[in-house]
Structure formats: C-alpha cells, structure tokens
C-alpha cells in the first residue's frame, strides 16, 4: 500500500465450475460483451463485498433508507479481475474483487495507502451526479439526459416498491448535502443484480450537476 496503486482487494472467490467451463483464455484476453456473457451472474459476486467496503470507507448515512450501501455519490467503484490467459491455461480459477478510485472520465486513479486513509472529503465529488441516457449508460452532459446522483443496493428477495425506492433516494440525496431544485424531477430506476439484490438508481432530470 505504500506504492501508488489503482485498486484495493476486498474479496476473492473460486469461480463456480459451471461458469469456468464457459470461459476460455481467448475470452479473457478479448474481454467485452462475449466475456461478460460467459461470466453471467458470477460477475455480480463482487457486488456485495465491494458495496460493504465502499460503505465502510465513505460512511454515508443510510438511516431512513432501504439501502445497504450507496454508490455513484463517490469516486469509488467495485470491479473484478480473473487470472491471465496463461494462468487460466495452468488451471487457476480465482476471481479477485477490488475497489478502485475512478476519475470523472472513467479512468482509474492511482493512490497511495489504504482508501480508508484518504478521507471522506477526497472521495466525495464536489458536484453530485454523472450524466446517463435512458439505458443508464454514461453520456455527455448535454441535452435531454439525467444526472445519476446516487444509487444504492437493496438486499431483499423482492425489489423495493416505487414509493420506497423514491423515498430512499430523497433521504439519501439529503444526507449527501444536496438539494433537488423545484424545476427538476427526482425519479428512480430499479434493476435486479441477482435474485437477492436490487440496485436503485436515483436520477435527477437535466444535465446540470447538484
């Protein structure tokens, strides 16, 4: 940790045989959609550990919300990596989950020391929200887009109701010290991560930051 690095490991897993059987060294090297399709739901195995690590690092107040952790209100992101193609050929079948610091353009930010030592102020952006389109894909902040000001995971068998998700987002935005102007709308999108976890995206209409 004393040298500049781009990620902090938070968990490791053995890849289930059913998933491992669909992955090849060539897929690992190529990456992209074919690789993600082969990983399937196994790719979500890191969501929980990364969620918990980010919440511990940032310590955002989640009281009054249904969320187990908050995302996108920080410059932190959860990612994973697998063995190299040569390691895969030799029989390695592990998966490493890490938390990385990410710049506004999506590039990795090198840091020194553990993330927890950087301080909350350095890990929360001065302006909330990345611009996304209707598919929740990051896009240029202009025209008819929305600001994803925060998102949170809900660990429950059933996804939250629209009312519960919206109220949770209102509370989360308040805890982050932001205010949604009267002429802009706060809405939510709920996406299933797996059978037990849902992601709630807190979206504000318009390209302007909060």
Buried (B, 14 or more C-beta within 10 A) or exposed (E): EEEEBBBBEBBEBEBBEEBBEEBBBEBBEEEEEEBEEBBEEBBBBBBBBBBBBBBEBBEBEBEEBBBBBBBBBBBBBBBBBBBEBEBBEEEEBEBBBBBBBBEEEEEBEEBEEEBBEBEEEEBBBEEBBBBBEEEBEBBEBEEEBBBBBBBBBBBEEEBBEEEBBBBBBBBBBBBBEBEBEEEEEBBBBBEEBEEEBBBBBBBBBBBEBB
